[in-house]
Amino acid sequence: MAILELENISKRYGTLTALEPMNLSFDAEKTYVLLGTSGCGKSTILKLAIRLLLPDSGCVHFDGEQLGDHNKLRVRQRVGYVIQDGGLFPHITAADNASLVARHLGWSHKQVEQRLSLLAELVQIPREDLDRFPAQLSGGQQQRVGLMRALMLDPDVLLLDEPLGSLDPMIRSDLQADLRRIFRTLKKTVVLVTHDLHEAAFLGDEVLLLRAGRILQQGTIADLVETPADPFVSQFVNAQRTTLAGADA
């Protein structure tokens, strides 16, 4: 059953069409990957999904309820959002970054500490590192803290906008493995944006390949490779085909 639905959604920036009208449905406990080159509309979909952007047409439904100004804050508390580079506030510690919303909502110190300890173990970051400031952490550690912040309220849906894009290959590989373990452990609805075919194959149950604001094909990586629905699908796959080796290891 779908927990997040975008119905006839579209977006323009002046004369530039970011998204053609489209329908999207994301089922519970599945990982979806929005795949494509820069500027194809991947990140716009995530922002529309939590009303960081307003659509020019269509609407968003979350758990059967239409999203609007009246309920956007409540819905956002059920959605974790991870951006590239973590998006941490530099003037507060990692622990304070991760627990910011929980403390704002009035969680007790004991509740916050228990949740931080559980999430630190889940994302595999030493508990003592949470007492450091973001500048004292590596890029990989910052992203783990960003993931902790997104998971702090135990959301139903997790949105990740190229969370590993700025990391070096070895750290990125480690985090990919950790993300897949976390997704399978928590069994949440996940929508992840990337331009990397290997990452999509490794993490996604279902892949949506976009180009110029349109979905060219939706299915498994095998569908894209074996039965491309558009010449661009073949071009995209062939350009990154060597990265698929070991994707299912």
Backbone as numpy.savetxt, mean C-alpha at the origin, in Angstrom:
# Nx Ny Nz CAx CAy CAz Cx Cy Cz
-15.85 -11.30 -0.37 -16.70 -10.10 -0.37 -15.82 -8.85 -0.37
-16.22 -7.87 -1.18 -15.42 -6.66 -1.31 -15.55 -5.79 -0.07
-14.42 -5.31 0.44 -14.45 -4.36 1.55 -14.23 -2.94 1.04
-13.58 -2.81 -0.12 -13.31 -1.49 -0.70 -13.70 -1.52 -2.17
-14.58 -0.58 -2.57 -15.05 -0.52 -3.95 -14.98 0.91 -4.47
-14.48 1.06 -5.67 -14.46 2.35 -6.36 -15.35 2.21 -7.58
-16.42 2.98 -7.61 -17.45 2.84 -8.63 -17.42 4.01 -9.61
-17.13 3.70 -10.89 -17.11 4.70 -11.96 -16.24 5.90 -11.58
-15.12 5.62 -10.92 -14.26 6.67 -10.38 -13.37 7.25 -11.48
-13.17 8.56 -11.47 -12.28 9.19 -12.44 -11.65 10.42 -11.80
-10.52 10.87 -12.40 -9.83 12.05 -11.87 -9.07 12.75 -12.97
-9.22 14.09 -12.99 -8.49 14.93 -13.93 -7.77 16.03 -13.15
-6.63 16.45 -13.69 -5.91 17.63 -13.18 -5.85 18.62 -14.34
-6.80 19.55 -14.36 -6.87 20.47 -15.50 -7.19 19.70 -16.77
-6.30 19.80 -17.75 -6.52 19.08 -19.01 -5.91 17.68 -18.99
-5.23 17.32 -17.91 -4.59 16.02 -17.81 -5.52 15.02 -17.15
-5.75 13.90 -17.83 -6.57 12.83 -17.27 -5.68 11.88 -16.49
-5.87 11.85 -15.17 -5.10 10.94 -14.32 -5.72 9.56 -14.30
-7.05 9.49 -14.28 -7.76 8.22 -14.29 -9.00 8.32 -15.17
-9.10 7.42 -16.12 -10.34 7.27 -16.87 -11.38 6.63 -15.97
-12.68 6.82 -16.23 -13.70 6.18 -15.39 -13.48 4.67 -15.30
-13.46 4.16 -14.07 -13.20 2.73 -13.87 -13.91 2.24 -12.63
-14.11 0.91 -12.58 -14.68 0.25 -11.42 -13.63 -0.69 -10.84
-13.42 -0.60 -9.53 -12.45 -1.44 -8.86 -13.08 -2.03 -7.61
-12.74 -3.28 -7.33 -13.27 -3.96 -6.18 -12.16 -4.76 -5.52
-11.97 -4.57 -4.21 -10.91 -5.23 -3.46 -11.53 -6.09 -2.36
-11.32 -7.39 -2.46 -11.90 -8.34 -1.52 -11.10 -8.43 -0.23
-11.75 -8.86 0.82 -11.10 -9.04 2.11 -10.03 -10.13 2.02
-8.94 -9.91 2.75 -7.87 -10.88 2.95 -7.11 -11.22 1.67
-7.11 -10.33 0.69 -6.32 -10.53 -0.52 -5.35 -9.38 -0.71
-4.23 -9.67 -1.38 -3.23 -8.65 -1.68 -3.30 -8.31 -3.17
-3.57 -7.04 -3.45 -3.65 -6.54 -4.82 -2.45 -5.64 -5.08
-1.92 -5.71 -6.29 -0.81 -4.86 -6.67 -1.22 -4.00 -7.87
-1.09 -2.68 -7.71 -1.30 -1.75 -8.82 0.06 -1.53 -9.47
0.18 -1.97 -10.70 1.46 -2.04 -11.39 1.43 -1.13 -12.61
2.57 -0.49 -12.89 2.66 0.33 -14.09 3.77 1.35 -13.97
4.00 2.07 -15.05 5.05 3.07 -15.09 4.62 4.32 -14.34
5.55 5.23 -14.11 5.25 6.48 -13.41 4.18 7.27 -14.16
3.25 7.84 -13.40 2.22 8.68 -13.99 1.03 7.95 -14.57
0.92 6.64 -14.32 -0.18 5.88 -14.93 -1.46 5.93 -14.10
-1.40 6.48 -12.87 -2.60 6.62 -12.06 -2.64 5.74 -10.83
-1.56 5.01 -10.56 -1.54 4.07 -9.43 -1.77 4.78 -8.10
-0.96 5.78 -7.81 -1.06 6.47 -6.53 -2.36 7.26 -6.41
-2.87 7.74 -7.52 -4.15 8.46 -7.50 -5.26 7.57 -6.99
-5.25 6.29 -7.34 -6.27 5.35 -6.87 -6.24 5.26 -5.35
-5.05 5.15 -4.76 -4.96 5.07 -3.30 -5.49 6.33 -2.64
-5.14 7.48 -3.18 -5.58 8.74 -2.58 -7.09 8.93 -2.70
-7.67 8.49 -3.81 -9.12 8.55 -3.96 -9.81 7.60 -2.98
-9.15 6.47 -2.71 -9.76 5.44 -1.86 -9.97 5.91 -0.43
-9.15 6.88 0.04 -9.33 7.38 1.41 -9.62 8.89 1.42
-10.07 9.38 0.28 -10.55 10.77 0.15 -9.47 11.81 0.43
-8.22 11.48 0.16 -7.18 12.49 0.12 -7.32 13.31 -1.16
-7.94 12.72 -2.15 -8.34 13.41 -3.38 -9.83 13.18 -3.59
-10.50 14.16 -4.18 -11.91 14.00 -4.51 -12.05 13.59 -5.97
-12.87 12.61 -6.27 -13.04 12.18 -7.66 -13.84 13.20 -8.47
-13.62 13.20 -9.77 -14.43 14.03 -10.65 -15.74 13.34 -11.01
-15.75 12.01 -10.90 -16.98 11.25 -11.06 -16.88 10.01 -10.19
-18.04 9.44 -9.89 -18.06 8.19 -9.16 -17.97 8.36 -7.66
-17.87 7.22 -6.97 -17.85 7.24 -5.52 -17.07 6.03 -5.00
-16.75 6.09 -3.71 -16.01 5.03 -3.03 -16.90 4.46 -1.94
-16.92 3.13 -1.85 -17.64 2.45 -0.77 -16.64 1.66 0.06
-16.74 1.85 1.38 -15.88 1.10 2.31 -16.79 0.27 3.21
-16.63 -1.04 3.11 -17.43 -1.97 3.91 -18.92 -1.67 3.74
-19.33 -1.38 2.50 -20.73 -1.15 2.17 -21.23 0.25 2.40
-20.40 1.14 2.94 -20.80 2.51 3.25 -20.11 3.49 2.31
-20.89 4.41 1.71 -20.29 5.38 0.81 -19.43 6.36 1.58
-18.23 6.59 1.07 -17.26 7.47 1.72 -17.55 8.92 1.37
-17.59 9.76 2.40 -17.82 11.19 2.21 -17.18 11.98 3.34
-17.39 13.28 3.33 -16.79 14.12 4.36 -17.32 13.77 5.75
-18.53 13.25 5.83 -19.15 12.96 7.12 -18.51 11.77 7.83
-17.86 10.88 7.08 -17.33 9.67 7.71 -15.88 9.38 7.36
-15.20 10.30 6.67 -13.86 10.01 6.19 -12.86 9.76 7.32
-12.98 10.49 8.42 -12.04 10.30 9.52 -12.24 8.94 10.18
-13.50 8.54 10.33 -13.78 7.23 10.91 -13.28 6.11 10.01
-13.50 6.25 8.72 -13.04 5.24 7.78 -11.52 5.17 7.75
-10.86 6.33 7.79 -9.40 6.34 7.74 -8.78 5.61 8.93
-9.50 5.54 10.05 -9.00 4.80 11.20 -9.04 3.30 10.96
-9.72 2.88 9.91 -9.77 1.47 9.54 -8.87 1.14 8.36
-8.06 2.15 7.97 -7.16 1.99 6.83 -5.75 2.40 7.25
-4.77 1.54 7.02 -3.37 1.90 7.22 -2.78 2.37 5.91
-1.95 3.42 5.96 -1.43 4.04 4.74 0.08 4.22 4.89
0.83 3.62 3.99 2.30 3.68 4.02 2.78 4.36 2.75
3.63 5.37 2.90 4.16 6.07 1.74 5.65 5.80 1.60
6.19 6.18 0.44 7.62 6.00 0.18 8.43 6.81 1.19
9.53 6.24 1.65 10.43 6.86 2.64 9.84 6.92 4.04
8.69 6.30 4.26 8.12 6.21 5.60 7.28 7.39 6.02
7.67 8.61 5.61 6.91 9.80 5.98 6.91 10.09 7.47
8.01 9.79 8.14 8.07 9.98 9.59 8.37 11.44 9.94
7.84 11.89 11.07 8.13 13.23 11.57 9.52 13.21 12.21
10.43 14.09 11.77 11.82 14.00 12.22 12.06 14.41 13.67
11.13 15.17 14.27 11.37 15.76 15.58 10.85 14.90 16.74
10.26 13.73 16.44 9.80 12.84 17.50 10.37 11.45 17.26
10.42 10.64 18.30 11.04 9.32 18.20 10.22 8.39 17.31
10.85 7.26 16.95 10.15 6.26 16.16 8.91 5.75 16.88
9.03 5.53 18.19 7.88 5.06 18.97 6.74 6.07 18.93
7.09 7.35 19.07 6.06 8.38 19.03 5.45 8.51 17.64
6.25 8.32 16.61 5.73 8.31 15.25 4.72 7.18 15.07
5.10 6.00 15.51 4.25 4.83 15.30 2.95 4.92 16.07
2.99 5.55 17.24 1.81 5.57 18.12 1.05 6.89 18.08
1.38 7.75 17.14 0.84 9.12 17.12 -0.69 9.14 17.14
-1.32 8.40 16.25 -2.78 8.43 16.16 -3.41 7.76 17.37
-2.82 6.66 17.82 -3.36 5.97 19.00 -3.37 6.88 20.21
-2.29 7.63 20.41 -2.24 8.55 21.55 -3.24 9.69 21.38
-3.41 10.15 20.12 -4.40 11.19 19.84 -5.81 10.71 20.16
-6.06 9.40 19.98 -7.38 8.83 20.24 -7.58 8.48 21.71
-6.55 8.71 22.53 -6.71 8.52 23.96 -6.33 7.15 24.50
-5.54 6.40 23.73 -5.09 5.12 24.25 -4.24 5.35 25.51
-4.32 4.41 26.42 -3.50 4.50 27.63 -2.05 4.18 27.31
-1.15 4.59 28.21 0.27 4.29 28.03 0.50 2.79 27.93
-0.21 2.02 28.75 -0.06 0.57 28.73 -0.51 -0.02 27.40
-1.64 0.45 26.87 -2.13 -0.03 25.57 -1.13 0.27 24.46
-0.61 1.48 24.48 0.35 1.89 23.46 1.60 1.03 23.53
2.15 0.83 24.73 3.38 0.05 24.88 3.18 -1.41 24.47
2.05 -1.98 24.81 1.77 -3.36 24.42 1.67 -3.50 22.90
1.00 -2.54 22.27 0.85 -2.59 20.81 2.20 -2.35 20.12
3.01 -1.44 20.63 4.33 -1.19 20.05 5.20 -2.44 20.14
5.17 -3.12 21.26 5.99 -4.32 21.42 5.56 -5.41 20.45
4.25 -5.58 20.30 3.73 -6.59 19.37 4.13 -6.27 17.94
3.99 -5.00 17.54 4.31 -4.61 16.16 5.80 -4.62 15.89
6.61 -4.25 16.88 8.06 -4.30 16.71 8.51 -5.73 16.42
7.91 -6.69 17.11 8.24 -8.09 16.84 7.76 -8.50 15.46
6.57 -8.04 15.07 6.00 -8.40 13.77 6.86 -7.89 12.62
7.30 -6.63 12.69 8.07 -6.04 11.59 9.57 -6.25 11.76
9.95 -6.90 12.85 11.34 -7.27 13.12 12.27 -6.05 13.21
11.92 -5.19 14.16 12.80 -4.08 14.50 13.04 -4.15 16.01
14.28 -4.04 16.48 14.55 -4.10 17.92 13.77 -3.04 18.67
13.20 -3.42 19.79 12.36 -2.48 20.57 13.14 -1.23 20.96
14.44 -1.38 21.25 15.22 -0.21 21.66 15.42 0.79 20.52
15.32 0.34 19.29 15.46 1.27 18.16 14.30 2.25 18.09
13.20 1.91 18.71 12.04 2.80 18.68 12.25 4.05 19.51
13.27 4.06 20.35 13.59 5.25 21.14 14.46 6.25 20.36
14.84 5.88 19.14 15.67 6.75 18.31 14.80 7.67 17.45
15.44 8.74 16.95 14.77 9.62 16.01 14.97 9.09 14.59
14.08 9.44 13.67 14.17 8.91 12.31 15.54 9.06 11.66
16.21 10.19 11.87 17.52 10.41 11.26 18.57 9.43 11.77
18.30 8.80 12.90 19.23 7.84 13.47 18.96 6.41 12.98
17.95 6.24 12.14 17.57 4.93 11.62 17.93 4.81 10.16
18.16 3.59 9.71 18.40 3.34 8.29 17.09 3.49 7.52
17.20 3.51 6.20 16.00 3.61 5.37 15.06 2.45 5.59
15.64 1.25 5.71 14.81 0.08 5.95 14.10 0.13 7.29
14.81 0.60 8.32 14.20 0.73 9.64 13.09 1.78 9.64
13.30 2.87 8.91 12.27 3.89 8.82 11.00 3.34 8.18
11.17 2.50 7.16 9.99 1.93 6.53 9.29 0.95 7.45
10.05 0.23 8.28 9.43 -0.68 9.25 8.62 0.11 10.27
9.14 1.27 10.69 8.39 2.12 11.62 7.14 2.67 10.92
7.27 3.06 9.65 6.10 3.52 8.90 5.03 2.44 8.81
5.46 1.20 8.65 4.52 0.09 8.61 3.86 -0.11 9.98
4.65 0.02 11.05 4.08 -0.06 12.40 3.01 1.00 12.59
3.29 2.22 12.16 2.30 3.29 12.30 1.02 2.96 11.55
1.16 2.40 10.34 -0.01 2.05 9.55 -0.82 0.93 10.20
-0.15 0.04 10.94 -0.83 -1.10 11.56 -1.27 -0.84 12.99
-0.94 0.31 13.53 -1.14 0.58 14.96 -2.59 0.36 15.40
-3.56 0.80 14.62 -4.96 0.70 14.99 -5.59 -0.60 14.51
-4.76 -1.54 14.05 -5.23 -2.83 13.54 -6.27 -2.63 12.43
-5.89 -1.96 11.34 -6.85 -1.60 10.29 -7.32 -2.82 9.50
-8.46 -2.65 8.82 -8.98 -3.70 7.95 -8.27 -3.72 6.60
-7.84 -2.53 6.15 -7.22 -2.38 4.83 -5.87 -1.69 4.99
-4.90 -2.15 4.23 -3.56 -1.57 4.24 -3.22 -1.10 2.83
-2.92 0.19 2.69 -2.54 0.79 1.41 -1.06 1.16 1.47
-0.30 0.73 0.47 1.14 1.00 0.45 1.53 1.60 -0.89
2.05 2.82 -0.86 2.39 3.54 -2.09 3.90 3.49 -2.31
4.35 2.53 -3.12 5.76 2.30 -3.42 6.61 2.36 -2.15
6.30 1.54 -1.16 6.99 1.64 0.12 8.46 1.28 0.08
8.89 0.54 -0.96 10.27 0.09 -1.02 11.05 0.76 -2.14
10.45 1.73 -2.79 11.02 2.30 -4.00 12.38 2.95 -3.85
12.68 3.50 -2.65 13.93 4.24 -2.49 15.03 3.43 -1.80
14.78 2.14 -1.57 15.73 1.32 -0.83 16.70 0.62 -1.77
17.90 0.32 -1.26 18.86 -0.41 -2.09 18.40 -1.86 -2.23
18.89 -2.59 -3.26 18.34 -3.90 -3.59 18.35 -4.92 -2.46
19.42 -4.97 -1.65 19.49 -5.97 -0.59 18.46 -5.69 0.51
18.35 -4.43 0.92 17.37 -4.07 1.94 15.97 -4.27 1.39
15.77 -3.92 0.13 14.46 -4.08 -0.50 14.04 -5.54 -0.53
14.99 -6.44 -0.85 14.69 -7.87 -0.88 14.28 -8.38 0.50
14.99 -7.96 1.53 14.65 -8.38 2.89 13.25 -7.90 3.28
12.95 -6.65 2.94 11.65 -6.10 3.30 10.52 -6.74 2.50
10.79 -7.10 1.25 9.78 -7.81 0.46 9.40 -9.12 1.15
10.40 -9.86 1.60 10.14 -11.12 2.29 9.35 -10.87 3.57
9.71 -9.82 4.31 8.99 -9.51 5.54 7.56 -9.08 5.25
7.37 -8.30 4.20 6.01 -7.87 3.87 5.13 -9.06 3.51
5.66 -9.99 2.72 4.85 -11.15 2.36 4.47 -11.96 3.60
5.42 -12.12 4.52 5.13 -12.83 5.77 4.06 -12.09 6.57
4.18 -10.77 6.65 3.21 -9.97 7.41 1.83 -10.05 6.77
1.77 -9.92 5.45 0.47 -10.00 4.76 -0.20 -11.34 5.03
0.58 -12.41 4.94 0.01 -13.74 5.14 -0.36 -13.99 6.59
0.36 -13.38 7.52 0.05 -13.53 8.94 -1.22 -12.78 9.33
-1.33 -11.53 8.87 -2.43 -10.68 9.30 -3.71 -10.90 8.49
-3.58 -11.35 7.24 -4.73 -11.63 6.37 -5.65 -10.42 6.22
-5.04 -9.28 5.95 -5.80 -8.06 5.71 -5.94 -7.83 4.20
-6.84 -6.94 3.83 -6.89 -6.49 2.45 -5.73 -5.53 2.23
-4.90 -5.81 1.23 -3.72 -5.00 0.95 -3.78 -4.51 -0.49
-3.53 -3.23 -0.69 -3.38 -2.67 -2.03 -2.02 -1.98 -2.07
-1.14 -2.50 -2.91 0.24 -2.03 -2.97 0.55 -1.48 -4.35
1.16 -0.32 -4.39 1.57 0.33 -5.63 3.05 0.07 -5.87
3.39 -0.33 -7.09 4.79 -0.50 -7.47 4.91 -0.42 -8.99
6.14 -0.22 -9.47 6.40 -0.32 -10.90 7.24 -1.56 -11.19
7.50 -2.36 -10.14 8.43 -3.48 -10.23 7.66 -4.80 -10.40
7.87 -5.46 -11.52 7.16 -6.69 -11.85 7.50 -7.81 -10.87
8.78 -7.91 -10.48 9.18 -8.93 -9.52 8.45 -8.75 -8.19
8.36 -7.51 -7.73 7.68 -7.21 -6.48 6.21 -7.60 -6.57
5.59 -7.29 -7.71 4.19 -7.64 -7.91 3.99 -9.15 -7.89
4.88 -9.89 -8.55 4.77 -11.34 -8.59 4.99 -11.95 -7.22
5.91 -11.39 -6.46 6.28 -11.93 -5.15 5.20 -11.68 -4.10
4.54 -10.51 -4.17 3.63 -10.11 -3.10 2.15 -10.25 -3.44
1.79 -10.17 -4.70 0.38 -10.02 -5.05 -0.36 -11.30 -5.32
-1.61 -11.36 -4.83 -2.54 -12.41 -5.26 -3.13 -12.05 -6.62
-3.32 -10.75 -6.83 -3.90 -10.26 -8.07 -3.20 -8.97 -8.46
-2.99 -8.80 -9.76 -2.24 -7.65 -10.28 -3.12 -6.88 -11.25
-3.06 -5.55 -11.14 -3.75 -4.67 -12.09 -2.69 -3.83 -12.78
-2.54 -4.00 -14.07 -1.56 -3.23 -14.84 -2.24 -2.04 -15.47
-1.73 -0.84 -15.14 -2.32 0.40 -15.64 -1.42 1.07 -16.65
-2.05 1.82 -17.53 -1.33 2.70 -18.45 -2.21 3.90 -18.78
-1.67 5.09 -18.60 -2.36 6.34 -18.94 -3.76 6.40 -18.35
-3.88 6.02 -17.08 -5.15 6.14 -16.39 -6.16 5.08 -16.69
-5.76 4.00 -17.36 -6.68 2.91 -17.68 -6.09 1.59 -17.20
-6.96 0.67 -16.82 -6.53 -0.68 -16.48 -6.48 -1.51 -17.76
-5.28 -1.94 -18.12 -5.13 -2.74 -19.33 -5.43 -4.21 -19.07
-5.08 -4.69 -17.88 -5.33 -6.10 -17.58 -5.33 -6.30 -16.07
-6.20 -7.20 -15.61 -6.27 -7.57 -14.20 -6.28 -9.09 -14.11
-5.44 -9.61 -13.23 -5.36 -11.06 -13.06 -4.09 -11.42 -12.32
-3.65 -12.66 -12.49 -2.39 -13.08 -11.88 -1.22 -12.69 -12.76
-0.03 -12.78 -12.20 1.17 -12.55 -13.02 1.21 -13.52 -14.18
0.81 -14.76 -13.95 0.77 -15.75 -15.03 -0.14 -15.30 -16.16
-1.27 -14.68 -15.83 -2.18 -14.17 -16.86 -1.49 -13.12 -17.71
-0.78 -12.20 -17.07 -0.10 -11.14 -17.80 0.99 -11.71 -18.70
1.71 -12.69 -18.20 2.82 -13.27 -18.97 2.31 -14.14 -20.11
1.33 -14.99 -19.83 0.91 -16.01 -20.80 -0.20 -15.56 -21.73
-1.10 -14.68 -21.27 -2.21 -14.24 -22.10 -2.39 -12.72 -22.00
-1.42 -11.96 -22.50 -1.51 -10.50 -22.42 -2.72 -9.97 -23.18
-3.41 -9.01 -22.55 -4.63 -8.47 -23.14 -4.38 -7.28 -24.06
-3.14 -6.80 -24.10 -2.81 -5.60 -24.87 -1.32 -5.67 -25.22
-0.91 -5.14 -26.38 0.52 -5.16 -26.72 1.41 -4.54 -25.66
0.91 -3.50 -24.96 1.72 -2.87 -23.93 1.99 -3.83 -22.78
1.04 -4.73 -22.48 1.26 -5.71 -21.43 2.48 -6.56 -21.75
2.57 -7.01 -22.98 3.73 -7.79 -23.40 5.01 -6.97 -23.33
4.95 -5.72 -23.76 6.14 -4.86 -23.71 6.60 -4.67 -22.28
5.65 -4.43 -21.37 5.99 -4.20 -19.97 6.61 -5.45 -19.35
6.00 -6.59 -19.62 6.49 -7.86 -19.07 7.87 -8.18 -19.63
8.05 -8.03 -20.94 9.32 -8.37 -21.56 10.45 -7.46 -21.07
10.12 -6.21 -20.77 11.15 -5.27 -20.28 11.68 -5.69 -18.92
10.87 -6.43 -18.14 11.29 -6.82 -16.80 11.31 -8.35 -16.62
11.24 -9.08 -17.69 11.06 -10.53 -17.60 12.14 -11.20 -16.76
13.39 -10.74 -16.85 14.46 -11.41 -16.11 14.27 -11.26 -14.61
13.52 -10.25 -14.17 13.32 -10.06 -12.73 12.36 -11.07 -12.15
11.64 -11.79 -13.03 10.66 -12.75 -12.52 11.30 -14.02 -12.00
12.54 -14.28 -12.34 13.21 -15.49 -11.89 13.21 -15.52 -10.37
12.68 -16.57 -9.82 12.69 -16.73 -8.38 11.55 -16.01 -7.67
10.61 -15.43 -8.42 9.54 -14.67 -7.78 8.66 -15.55 -6.90
8.55 -16.84 -7.26 7.69 -17.73 -6.48 8.49 -18.60 -5.52
9.80 -18.25 -5.35 10.63 -19.06 -4.46 10.15 -18.96 -3.02
